[in-house]
């Protein structure tokens, strides 16, 4: 069995110029936008008291994104808000003037017309972009990396998008989407990874993810937890991680939680950057075969990387068994705790927490993070069973993929 690896962050700090992307005022706008959708409901925050006692911590909370807009994953929060910000910019408005009812109106269609939104995805982000484009009367083109399951393609096709599975890896799909958008009249690439020269839309996507973090912070308080001591979050390109870390750093500027980032070991570009220690991003390429499809991204988002290297305590590189362990434990909770249906990418942080609290060989990792009987841990289950067959294979049949 492959081991969990980790790197305690000792990278040089920067001037933190990207932290204002996740300013609380910006997140309020994103949240108001999402609340304007008729499909909006707040997703649950599962309080796992019995599990916390079993693991030896004070409290464990899991934000369950399998209920988000009926799409089984959180990603739609980013794509939809980025589209709204783009349309607002093109029509000379503030995004606060474009709630759902206005965006879907005939008047706006006359004013803005139609754009084609291009994206690359392993499944959840593309489905969110396709769903939002469908609701807002826009077009979507989605490219998926090799190894993507047919189920994930069909879910996107159902939303009316043009979609295909390529013979490329995720990062090459991103390049293809960007190239096609540049060659298309009114083509726009909506990608949650940023690179030099492409940072505005990824910043908007991160702000969209802030809705999830803002909901969680309020739900924690309602559950009697004024502030989490630890926040675990998974990372592919790092947009979600940067959004969550940025939001909670701004929310608790004087006393931020300890942040832990968990990646799939075959695509652990952030962990590799942290292990190198010089503050420069690292790139992982190749096929990146992992059950954690949503985390199989090898090139860091430049905006997020800046936030993460300033504020994250530990970066973890997790083998597939960690995600599988997390999926099984969340699906079969200790009696009295709620069940969470968590997919491969959704369960990785919980699997890492469970491993370090119950396996002696990770005692040092537990100590590096500072976990003990007083810890109040917040985690994000970013997807449900988005690939139902694989989910059953792992959770019911005991397979690893």
C-alpha positions in Angstrom: 0.0 0.0 0.0 1.4 3.4 -1.0 2.0 5.8 1.8 0.6 9.2 2.5 3.3 11.9 2.0 3.2 15.4 3.3 5.1 18.7 3.3 5.0 21.2 6.1 4.8 24.6 4.4 8.1 26.5 4.8 7.9 28.5 1.5 8.8 32.1 1.5 5.7 34.4 2.0 4.6 36.9 -0.7 2.8 40.3 -0.3 -0.5 38.3 -0.4 -1.8 40.4 -3.3 -4.3 37.7 -4.3 -6.1 37.5 -0.9 -8.5 40.4 -1.8 -10.0 38.1 -4.5 -11.8 36.4 -1.7 -12.8 39.6 0.2 -16.0 39.1 2.2 -17.8 41.8 0.2 -17.1 39.9 -3.0 -18.4 36.6 -1.6 -21.6 38.4 -0.4 -22.3 39.3 -4.0 -21.7 35.7 -5.2 -24.0 34.4 -2.5 -26.8 36.8 -3.3 -26.5 35.8 -7.0 -26.8 32.1 -6.2 -29.7 32.7 -3.8 -31.5 34.3 -6.7 -31.8 31.0 -8.5 -35.1 29.2 -8.0 -33.2 25.9 -7.6 -31.1 27.4 -4.7 -31.1 25.7 -1.3 -28.3 25.7 1.3 -26.5 22.4 1.3 -26.3 20.5 4.6 -23.4 20.6 7.1 -23.2 17.1 8.6 -22.2 17.1 12.3 -20.4 13.8 13.1 -20.2 13.8 16.9 -19.7 10.1 17.3 -17.1 10.0 14.5 -15.2 12.9 16.2 -15.1 10.9 19.5 -13.9 7.8 17.6 -11.1 9.8 15.9 -10.1 11.6 19.1 -11.0 15.2 18.1 -13.6 17.6 19.6 -15.8 18.1 16.6 -16.0 17.0 12.9 -18.2 18.8 10.4 -18.6 17.8 6.7 -20.2 20.2 4.2 -22.2 18.0 1.9 -22.2 19.3 -1.7 -24.0 16.3 -3.1 -27.2 18.4 -2.7 -26.0 21.4 -4.8 -28.6 22.5 -7.4 -29.5 18.8 -8.1 -26.0 18.4 -9.7 -24.3 16.3 -7.1 -21.3 18.6 -6.8 -20.2 22.1 -5.8 -18.6 23.2 -9.1 -21.7 24.9 -10.6 -21.2 27.7 -8.0 -18.0 28.8 -9.8 -19.1 28.5 -13.5 -22.4 30.2 -13.0 -21.0 33.2 -11.1 -18.2 33.6 -13.7 -20.8 33.7 -16.5 -22.8 36.3 -14.7 -19.7 38.4 -14.0 -18.7 38.1 -17.7 -22.2 39.1 -18.9 -22.2 42.0 -16.4 -18.9 43.3 -17.7 -20.0 43.0 -21.3 -23.2 44.9 -20.6 -21.6 47.5 -18.4 -23.4 46.4 -15.2 -22.5 45.3 -11.7 -23.2 41.6 -11.1 -25.6 42.6 -8.3 -27.9 44.0 -11.0 -28.1 40.6 -12.7 -29.9 38.1 -10.6 -31.3 35.0 -12.2 -34.6 36.6 -13.2 -32.8 39.3 -15.1 -30.2 37.0 -16.6 -32.9 34.8 -18.1 -35.1 37.6 -19.4 -35.8 38.4 -23.0 -34.5 42.0 -22.4 -31.1 40.7 -21.4 -31.1 38.3 -24.4 -31.7 41.3 -26.7 -29.0 43.4 -25.0 -26.3 40.7 -24.6 -27.2 38.0 -27.2 -25.4 34.7 -27.0 -21.8 33.7 -26.2 -20.2 30.3 -26.4 -18.5 29.2 -23.2 -15.7 26.7 -23.6 -14.3 24.6 -20.8 -12.3 21.4 -20.0 -13.5 19.1 -17.2 -13.3 15.7 -15.6 -17.0 16.0 -15.1 -18.3 18.2 -12.4 -17.1 21.6 -13.6 -18.2 21.0 -17.2 -21.6 19.8 -16.0 -22.0 23.0 -13.9 -21.0 25.2 -16.9 -23.4 23.3 -19.2 -26.2 23.6 -16.7 -25.7 27.3 -16.2 -25.4 28.0 -19.9 -28.6 26.0 -20.5 -30.5 28.0 -17.8 -29.1 31.3 -19.0 -29.7 30.7 -22.8 -26.0 30.5 -23.7 -24.0 27.9 -25.5 -21.4 25.5 -24.0 -18.6 23.4 -25.5 -17.0 20.9 -23.1 -13.8 18.8 -23.6 -13.1 15.8 -21.3 -9.8 14.0 -20.7 -9.1 10.4 -21.6 -10.3 7.9 -19.1 -13.5 9.9 -18.4 -16.5 7.7 -17.9 -19.5 7.7 -20.2 -21.8 8.5 -17.3 -20.1 11.9 -16.8 -20.3 12.7 -20.5 -24.0 11.8 -20.6 -24.7 14.1 -17.7 -23.2 17.0 -19.6 -24.9 16.1 -22.9 -28.3 16.2 -21.1 -27.7 19.9 -20.4 -27.5 20.6 -24.2 -23.8 21.2 -24.4 -21.5 20.0 -27.1 -19.2 17.5 -25.4 -16.5 14.9 -26.2 -14.0 12.7 -24.5 -10.5 13.4 -26.0 -7.3 11.3 -25.9 -5.6 14.1 -23.9 -5.0 14.7 -20.2 -6.8 17.4 -18.3 -4.3 20.1 -18.8 -4.1 19.6 -22.5 -7.9 19.7 -22.7 -7.7 23.2 -21.0 -5.3 24.3 -23.8 -7.7 23.0 -26.4 -10.6 24.8 -24.9 -8.6 28.0 -24.7 -7.5 27.7 -28.4 -11.1 27.0 -29.6 -12.5 29.9 -27.6 -9.9 32.3 -29.2 -10.9 31.1 -32.6 -14.7 31.4 -32.1 -16.7 34.6 -32.4 -17.9 35.5 -28.9 -16.0 32.5 -27.5 -15.1 32.6 -23.8 -13.0 30.1 -21.9 -14.5 29.4 -18.4 -11.8 27.6 -16.6 -11.0 27.4 -12.9 -7.3 27.3 -13.5 -5.5 30.5 -13.9 -2.3 31.2 -15.9 -0.4 34.4 -16.7 -2.8 36.5 -18.8 -5.9 34.5 -17.8 -6.8 35.4 -14.3 -10.0 37.4 -14.3 -12.5 34.5 -14.9 -10.7 32.1 -12.6 -10.9 34.7 -9.8 -14.7 35.0 -10.4 -15.0 31.2 -10.3 -13.2 31.2 -6.9 -15.5 33.9 -5.6 -18.4 31.6 -6.7 -17.0 28.8 -4.6 -17.0 31.3 -1.7 -20.8 30.8 -1.4 -20.1 27.2 -0.1 -17.5 28.5 2.5 -19.8 31.3 3.6 -22.8 28.9 4.1 -20.5 26.6 6.1 -19.2 29.4 8.4 -22.8 30.3 9.3 -23.9 26.7 9.8 -20.9 26.2 12.1 -22.0 29.1 14.3 -25.6 27.7 14.3 -24.2 24.4 15.5 -22.3 26.1 18.4 -18.9 26.2 16.8 -17.7 29.8 16.7 -14.6 29.0 14.7 -13.1 25.8 13.3 -9.5 25.1 14.5 -8.7 23.2 11.3 -10.0 23.3 7.8 -9.2 20.4 5.4 -9.8 21.0 1.7 -8.9 19.0 -1.5 -7.1 20.4 -4.5 -6.8 19.7 -8.2 -5.5 23.0 -9.7 -6.1 24.6 -6.3 -9.0 27.0 -7.1 -11.3 25.5 -4.5 -8.5 25.3 -1.9 -7.5 28.9 -2.6 -11.2 30.0 -2.3 -11.7 28.2 1.0 -8.4 29.2 2.5 -8.8 32.8 1.3 -12.4 33.1 2.6 -11.6 31.8 6.1 -8.4 33.9 6.3 -10.4 37.0 5.6 -13.2 35.9 8.0 -10.7 35.3 10.9 -7.9 37.7 10.0 -6.5 37.7 13.6 -6.8 34.0 14.3 -7.2 31.9 11.1 -7.8 28.2 11.3 -4.9 25.7 10.5 -5.3 24.9 6.8 -4.6 21.4 5.3 -4.6 20.7 1.6 -5.1 17.2 0.3 -4.2 16.1 -3.3 -4.2 12.9 -5.3 -0.7 11.5 -5.2 -0.3 11.2 -9.0 -1.3 14.8 -9.5 0.2 16.4 -6.4 1.6 19.6 -8.0 1.0 21.8 -4.9 2.5 19.2 -2.5 5.6 19.1 -4.9 5.9 22.8 -4.8 5.7 22.8 -1.0 8.2 20.0 -0.7 10.6 21.9 -2.9 10.2 24.9 -0.5 11.2 27.7 -2.9 7.7 29.0 -3.5 7.8 28.2 -7.2 4.9 26.2 -8.7 5.6 22.6 -9.9 3.9 20.9 -12.8 2.9 17.2 -13.0 2.1 15.8 -16.5 1.3 12.4 -18.0 -1.9 10.4 -17.6 -2.5 10.9 -13.9 -4.5 7.7 -13.3 -6.5 8.0 -10.1 -10.0 7.4 -8.8 -10.0 11.0 -7.7 -10.8 12.3 -11.2 -11.7 15.8 -10.0 -8.2 16.2 -8.5 -6.3 14.8 -11.6 -4.9 18.2 -12.5 -1.2 18.8 -12.8 -0.8 22.6 -13.2 -1.5 25.0 -10.3 -3.8 28.0 -10.6 -1.5 31.0 -10.2 -3.9 33.0 -8.1 -4.6 30.2 -5.7 -1.0 29.2 -5.4 -0.2 32.6 -4.0 -2.9 32.3 -1.4 -2.0 28.8 -0.5 1.7 29.3 0.0 1.0 32.2 2.4 -1.6 30.4 4.5 -1.6 26.6 4.3 0.2 24.7 7.1 0.5 21.2 5.5 0.1 19.8 2.0 -0.8 16.1 1.7 -0.3 13.7 -1.2 -2.9 11.0 -0.9 -3.0 7.6 -2.6 -6.3 6.2 -3.9 -6.9 4.1 -0.8 -7.2 7.3 1.3 -10.2 8.4 -0.8 -11.7 5.0 -0.7 -11.4 4.8 3.1 -13.1 8.2 3.4 -15.9 7.2 1.1 -16.6 4.0 3.1 -16.5 5.7 6.5 -18.8 8.5 5.5 -21.2 6.1 3.8 -21.4 3.9 6.9 -21.2 6.4 9.8 -21.2 5.5 13.5 -24.7 5.0 14.8 -26.4 8.4 15.5 -24.3 10.4 12.9 -25.8 11.4 9.6 -24.6 9.6 6.4 -22.7 11.5 3.7 -22.6 10.1 0.2 -19.2 11.3 -0.8 -17.5 10.6 -4.2 -13.8 9.9 -4.7 -12.7 13.5 -4.8 -15.1 14.5 -2.1 -13.9 12.0 0.5 -10.2 12.4 0.1 -9.7 15.0 3.0 -11.9 12.9 5.4 -9.9 9.8 4.5 -6.7 11.6 5.2 -8.0 12.8 8.6 -9.2 9.3 9.5 -5.8 7.8 8.5 -3.7 10.2 10.5 -5.9 9.9 13.6 -6.1 6.1 13.6 -2.9 4.8 12.0 0.3 5.0 14.1 2.6 5.5 11.1 0.9 9.0 10.6 1.3 10.2 14.2 3.9 12.7 13.1 1.6 14.1 10.4 -1.1 14.5 13.1 1.4 16.3 15.3 2.6 18.6 12.4 -1.0 19.6 11.9 -1.7 20.0 15.6 -4.7 17.8 15.9 -5.9 16.7 19.3 -8.9 16.3 21.5 -9.7 20.0 21.3 -9.7 20.2 17.5 -12.8 21.3 15.6 -12.4 20.2 12.0 -14.3 21.4 9.0 -14.1 19.4 5.7 -15.8 19.7 2.3 -17.3 16.8 0.6 -17.3 18.4 -2.8 -19.2 15.7 -4.7 -21.6 12.9 -4.2 -21.7 9.7 -6.3 -21.1 11.5 -9.6 -20.0 8.1 -11.1 -22.6 5.8 -9.5 -21.1 2.5 -10.7 -17.6 3.4 -9.5 -19.1 4.5 -6.2 -20.8 1.2 -5.7 -17.7 -0.7 -6.7 -15.7 1.1 -4.0 -18.2 1.3 -1.2 -20.2 -1.9 -1.7 -17.8 -4.2 -3.4 -14.7 -3.1 -1.6 -12.7 -2.4 -4.8 -10.1 0.3 -5.0 -11.3 1.8 -8.3 
